[in-house]
C-alpha cells in the first residue's frame, strides 16, 4: 500500500484476541452463580404459584361464604316478614357468621395486593366492597332487626277487623330508627360499588344492590310508621280523617275530581269507616281559607277553597287536605285530623290482594274491571241519571270498604299494594299535626311539591271541559337540558297529549264541554296544562303544535308555574313545547307523574350536574 507520497507502507499487524483459560476456582464460582439464579427463579416461581394458589383459595372461600351470607340474609328478611322471629334469629346468625368469614378472606394480604392492580384487580376490589356491605348488613341491621319482631311482620302488625298492633310499633321504634339509619348508609355504599369487567362479579353487584335497596325501603318505611302511626291511629286519643275518592276520568292536580268521600275514625289502633257518600253532599260556596298569596294568584280564579269541584287543582296534596278539612267542618261542624286521597286504580291493586267483591245485585267487582266500570261503563249504563250512577258508585265503594275492614288473609301483599299506590301518587295522606306532616312530607304518601332548587319538571293536567274524557287521555313527557357548564342552561319540556276517545255516541256529560268557550265539537278534551319548573327558571316561549301560545304564569312553593289552555280533538295528538332558561342546578332531575288512568311515557335527558362535578 502507498501513502500520499508514494512510498510503500506496511499494514499494521492484526491483533488477535487471546482468551485466558479460567482457573478451576473461577469455573466453580460461575457454576455456583448460575445455580443461585436457577434457585432464585425456582423460588420466585414457587412464590408466584403459591400466591396464585393462596389467592384462588381465598377467592373460592370468599365467594362461597358471601353467597351463603346473602342467602341467609334473604331468609332472615323473609322470616321477619312472616313473623317467625325464632327462625329469623337463627338464620340472621348464620348470615353474620358467613359474612365474617368472607370478610376475613377479602382482608387477606393476597386479596389486597390483587385488588390494587389497575383494571385487572377491579373484580377483587368490588368483591371486597360487597363483602364489607354484607358484613355490615348482617351485623348492623339483620341481627338488631330481629328485636323489632312483630313490628316488621305484616302478619302481626295488621290484625283482623282493621286493627293495627300499635304497641309493637312503639316498642320497636328505637331499634327501627337505628337499623333504618344503618341500612340507608349501607344502601348508599351498595349503589356506589364499582362495576367490573368480570360478568359474574358484576351480576353479584347488581343483585346485592337490589337486595339492600329492598331491605332499606322496608325498614325505612317501618321506622317512619313507628314514628307517626301510633299517634295517627289513635294511641293517644281518637283521630278522624276525611277520605276523598278521586275520579281521574276528570283530571285535577292531585289526580281527579273529588267524586265521593267518607270519614275514617281510629281509636287505639282500631279503625272504623263511615258510609261512603257521593259529592252531591258538597256545595260550591264554602267560606274561603287563606293558603297564601302564591296559591291565590295561581289558582284563585277557580275558587278552589270554596268550590269542591276545584278543591284539588294544585298538585300539592297538603293544600287539598286543608281545603277538605275546612269544607267538612263547615258542612258538619266536625274537624277532622287529616285527609287521605285515593282512586280506582289504587282500588284495583287492593282488590288484586283481597279478592273480588259482590254487589247486592250479584255483580262482581274485580281488580280487572273496577277502573273501567267506575270511570267509563257507569256513565254509559246510567246516562244522564246522575243520582242513580252516584248511588251505584257508593254501593261499590261501601262493599269494598266492608271487605277491607274484615279479615285480611294476605297482610304483606296488602301493604305492598298500598305501597305501590303510594309510589304512584294514588294514595296520599295529610296530617294537621305539624310534626306528623313533616314526616309524611319526606315520603311518597305526602304527595308534596318539594321546595328545593333541583332540576324539576312537573306536568299537571286540569280538565276544563267538565267532562270525563281524561279516562281516554294518553301522555308523553320529555325533559331535556343542556350541559352543566355555566350558571344557566337552555331546557325544554315537551308534552304530547292524545285524545283516545273511540268513535261512538256519548252523552254530553261524558264527551261534551261545560260552557264550551272554544266552540269545539263533542269529544274534544279541553285541558289546562301547567308546568311547575325548576326554581328560578324563565319561560322563553311556549308553542302548541308549533304555533306560539299565550301562557299564564304563577308560583308554587318557589317553583315557577306556566299554564296554557289546549283543546285536544278526538283521535288527535297535540304537542305543547315549553322552552326555558333554567339555573344549572345540581341534583338528579325529577319528573313527577300525576296519577291519571294512563301510564305515560317519560324521557329525561338532563345531566346530573352534581355527578358531573365529581367526575
TAJO-V887763 format. One record per residue. N is the residue number from 0. RES is the residue in one letter. PHI is phi in degrees with one decimal (none if undefined). Layout:
BEGIN
n res phi
N RES PHI
N RES PHI
END
This chain:
BEGIN
n res phi
0 X none
1 X -103.8
2 X -89.4
3 X -65.6
4 X -89.8
5 X 93.1
6 X -84.1
7 X -76.7
8 X -127.3
9 X -80.7
10 X -66.3
11 X -69.2
12 X -66.9
13 X -68.6
14 X -83.7
15 X -99.0
16 X -83.5
17 X -102.6
18 X -86.9
19 X -80.0
20 X -75.1
21 X -72.9
22 X -80.2
23 X -61.9
24 X -65.5
25 X -67.0
26 X -62.9
27 X -64.5
28 X -64.3
29 X -64.7
30 X -62.8
31 X -64.6
32 X -65.7
33 X -61.6
34 X -64.7
35 X -64.3
36 X -62.2
37 X -62.7
38 X -64.2
39 X -61.2
40 X -63.5
41 X -63.9
42 X -62.9
43 X -59.9
44 X -62.8
45 X -63.4
46 X -62.3
47 X -62.5
48 X -60.4
49 X -63.6
50 X -61.4
51 X -63.0
52 X -63.4
53 X -62.1
54 X -61.9
55 X -61.9
56 X -62.3
57 X -61.7
58 X -62.8
59 X -63.8
60 X -63.9
61 X -62.9
62 X -60.7
63 X -62.5
64 X -68.3
65 X -66.2
66 X -63.0
67 X -65.6
68 X -62.0
69 X -65.7
70 X -65.3
71 X -68.1
72 X -63.0
73 X -63.6
74 X -63.2
75 X -65.4
76 X -61.5
77 X -63.6
78 X -65.8
79 X -62.2
80 X -64.9
81 X -84.2
82 X 81.6
83 X -92.7
84 X -69.1
85 X -63.7
86 X -66.7
87 X -58.2
88 X -65.1
89 X -66.2
90 X -73.1
91 X -64.5
92 X -64.3
93 X -62.1
94 X -60.7
95 X -64.8
96 X -64.0
97 X -68.9
98 X -65.3
99 X -67.4
100 X -64.7
101 X -63.9
102 X -62.5
103 X -62.2
104 X -65.6
105 X -78.1
106 X -90.1
107 X -71.1
108 X -59.5
109 X -61.2
110 X -65.9
111 X -66.7
112 X -64.1
113 X -62.7
114 X -67.5
115 X -83.8
116 X -72.9
117 X -55.1
118 X 62.6
119 X -62.7
120 X -87.2
121 X -60.2
122 X -61.5
123 X -68.9
124 X -67.4
125 X -64.4
126 X -63.8
127 X -62.7
128 X -60.7
129 X -64.3
130 X -64.3
131 X -60.9
132 X -67.4
133 X -63.7
134 X -61.9
135 X -65.7
136 X -61.0
137 X -73.4
138 X -77.9
139 X -93.2
140 X -118.7
141 X -64.3
142 X -62.3
143 X -66.3
144 X -63.9
145 X -59.0
146 X -67.6
147 X -71.4
148 X 50.5
149 X -67.3
150 X -67.9
151 X -92.5
152 X -94.4
153 X -58.3
154 X -61.1
155 X -99.5
156 X -81.8
157 X -100.2
158 X -102.0
159 X -61.7
160 X 73.8
161 X 56.6
162 X -110.3
163 X -114.4
164 X -78.3
165 X -69.5
166 X -61.7
167 X -63.2
168 X -62.9
169 X -66.3
170 X -63.8
171 X -87.9
172 X -53.5
173 X -62.2
174 X -65.3
175 X -64.1
176 X -63.6
177 X -66.4
178 X -68.3
179 X -64.0
180 X -65.0
181 X -66.1
182 X -69.8
183 X -63.8
184 X -66.3
185 X -67.3
186 X -63.4
187 X -62.5
188 X -61.8
189 X -64.1
190 X -67.0
191 X -99.8
192 X -63.0
193 X -65.6
194 X -73.0
195 X -143.2
196 X -75.7
197 X -88.8
198 X -56.3
199 X -60.2
200 X -70.9
201 X -67.0
202 X -62.8
203 X -63.3
204 X -60.9
205 X -64.5
206 X -59.7
207 X -64.5
208 X -58.4
209 X -66.9
210 X -63.0
211 X -68.9
212 X -63.2
213 X -62.8
214 X -66.8
215 X -62.3
216 X -61.2
217 X -61.7
218 X -72.4
219 X -64.6
220 X -65.1
221 X -66.2
222 X -65.0
223 X -63.6
224 X -61.6
225 X -64.9
226 X -72.1
227 X -118.6
228 X -63.1
229 X -54.8
230 X -66.8
231 X -66.7
232 X -101.1
233 X 90.0
234 X -66.9
235 X -109.2
236 X 138.3
237 X -59.7
238 X -128.0
239 X -141.5
240 X -139.4
241 X -77.0
242 X -115.7
243 X -102.8
244 X -95.4
245 X -91.5
246 X -96.6
247 X -81.8
248 X -71.8
249 X -125.5
250 X -66.6
251 X -135.7
252 X -54.1
253 X -88.3
254 X 149.6
255 X -151.3
256 X -54.7
257 X -67.2
258 X -97.4
259 X -155.0
260 X -157.2
261 X -152.2
262 X -125.6
263 X -97.1
264 X -121.5
265 X -125.6
266 X -145.6
267 X 54.3
268 X 90.1
269 X -88.7
270 X -115.7
271 X -127.1
272 X -126.9
273 X -69.3
274 X -61.5
275 X -76.5
276 X -127.8
277 X -80.1
278 X -72.0
279 X -66.6
280 X -78.0
281 X -96.6
282 X -110.4
283 X -112.6
284 X -139.2
285 X -74.1
286 X -65.9
287 X -73.9
288 X -122.1
289 X -96.6
290 X -110.4
291 X 101.8
292 X -65.3
293 X -63.3
294 X -62.4
295 X -64.3
296 X -68.6
297 X -75.2
298 X -126.9
299 X -57.2
300 X -62.8
301 X -96.8
302 X 52.0
303 X -66.3
304 X -87.1
305 X -116.2
306 X -109.6
307 X -59.0
308 X -65.1
309 X -116.0
310 X -67.3
311 X -128.5
312 X -70.4
313 X -79.2
314 X -76.8
315 X -85.5
316 X -60.5
317 X -55.2
318 X -65.4
319 X -60.3
320 X -59.7
321 X -66.8
322 X -66.6
323 X -64.0
324 X -59.9
325 X -65.1
326 X -64.1
327 X -66.2
328 X -66.2
329 X -67.7
330 X -77.8
331 X -121.4
332 X 83.4
333 X -100.9
334 X -106.2
335 X -76.9
336 X -92.0
337 X 175.6
338 X -145.2
339 X -133.2
340 X -128.4
341 X -151.0
342 X -149.4
343 X -62.0
344 X -66.4
345 X -60.8
346 X -61.4
347 X -65.5
348 X -64.0
349 X -68.7
350 X -63.4
351 X -63.8
352 X -95.0
353 X -83.4
354 X 99.0
355 X -67.3
356 X -121.6
357 X -117.5
358 X -73.1
359 X -53.4
360 X -84.5
361 X 101.1
362 X -71.2
363 X -93.1
364 X -109.2
365 X -124.5
366 X -61.1
367 X -80.8
368 X -113.0
369 X -65.3
370 X -69.0
371 X -63.1
372 X -64.0
373 X -83.4
374 X -111.7
375 X -142.2
376 X -59.0
377 X -60.8
378 X -68.8
379 X -70.3
380 X -67.4
381 X -104.7
382 X 55.3
383 X -90.4
384 X -83.6
385 X -66.6
386 X -63.5
387 X -66.7
388 X -64.5
389 X -66.7
390 X -64.4
391 X -64.0
392 X -65.6
393 X -61.8
394 X -63.2
395 X -58.7
396 X -63.3
397 X -64.1
398 X -67.4
399 X -67.4
400 X -61.0
401 X -59.2
402 X -63.3
403 X -69.7
404 X -90.2
405 X -96.9
406 X -80.9
407 X -104.6
408 X -82.7
409 X -129.4
410 X -61.0
411 X -64.5
412 X -64.4
413 X -65.0
414 X -62.4
415 X -65.3
416 X -65.1
417 X -66.4
418 X -63.6
419 X -63.1
420 X -61.8
421 X -65.3
422 X -62.2
423 X -92.9
424 X 78.4
425 X -92.3
426 X -138.1
427 X -127.7
428 X -135.9
429 X -127.7
430 X -116.4
431 X -78.9
432 X -86.1
433 X -54.7
434 X -64.2
435 X -70.7
436 X -65.8
437 X -60.0
438 X -71.3
439 X -57.3
440 X -64.4
441 X -87.2
442 X -117.9
443 X -59.5
444 X -59.7
445 X -66.6
446 X 49.8
447 X -104.2
448 X -85.0
449 X -69.9
450 X -98.3
451 X -145.8
452 X -99.6
453 X -65.6
454 X -57.5
455 X -150.2
456 X -146.6
457 X -109.6
458 X -92.8
459 X -124.9
460 X -102.6
461 X -124.4
462 X -75.0
463 X -100.8
464 X -86.2
465 X 67.8
466 X -114.2
467 X -120.2
468 X -80.9
469 X -72.9
470 X -62.3
471 X -103.2
472 X -78.9
473 X -122.9
474 X -122.5
475 X -131.1
476 X -132.5
477 X -125.0
478 X -126.3
479 X -124.7
480 X -152.5
481 X -76.1
482 X -73.4
483 X -88.0
484 X -72.6
485 X 88.0
486 X -79.4
487 X -130.7
488 X -149.5
489 X -81.0
490 X -138.3
491 X -148.7
492 X -119.2
493 X -109.5
494 X -124.1
495 X -116.0
496 X -113.1
497 X -115.2
498 X -92.0
499 X -92.0
500 X -59.6
501 X -69.0
502 X -59.7
503 X 153.0
504 X -97.8
505 X -133.0
506 X -71.9
507 X -62.6
508 X -63.0
509 X -87.8
510 X -120.9
511 X -80.7
512 X -144.3
513 X -61.3
514 X 69.2
515 X 37.9
516 X -67.5
517 X -106.4
518 X 63.7
519 X -83.6
520 X -69.2
521 X -55.8
522 X 99.4
523 X -84.2
524 X -98.1
525 X -94.3
526 X -117.0
527 X -95.3
528 X -104.8
529 X -107.9
530 X -122.4
531 X -90.4
532 X -102.6
533 X -56.4
534 X -56.4
535 X 87.9
536 X -70.8
537 X -118.2
538 X -85.7
539 X -86.2
540 X -164.8
541 X -130.4
542 X -126.7
543 X -119.8
544 X 52.4
545 X 85.7
546 X -100.2
547 X -55.5
548 X -124.8
549 X -84.5
550 X -119.5
551 X -92.8
552 X -127.6
553 X -159.3
554 X -138.2
555 X -146.4
556 X 50.5
557 X 85.6
558 X -95.2
559 X -66.7
560 X -118.1
561 X -120.4
562 X -117.5
563 X -132.7
564 X -108.5
565 X -138.1
566 X -74.0
567 X -118.7
568 X -63.3
569 X -57.9
570 X 77.3
571 X -117.4
572 X -116.9
573 X -115.1
574 X -109.8
575 X -113.0
576 X -121.8
577 X -99.1
578 X -105.8
579 X -131.8
580 X -117.2
581 X -128.7
582 X -60.2
583 X -79.5
584 X -84.6
585 X -83.2
586 X 111.9
587 X -72.8
588 X -66.5
589 X -125.3
590 X -131.5
591 X -61.2
592 X -107.8
593 X -65.2
594 X -78.6
595 X -102.0
596 X -77.0
597 X -79.6
598 X -112.9
599 X -69.4
600 X -86.4
601 X -121.1
602 X -122.1
603 X -120.7
604 X -126.5
605 X -128.4
606 X -66.6
607 X -83.7
608 X -68.6
609 X -63.8
610 X -65.7
611 X -63.1
612 X -64.9
613 X -64.9
614 X -66.3
END
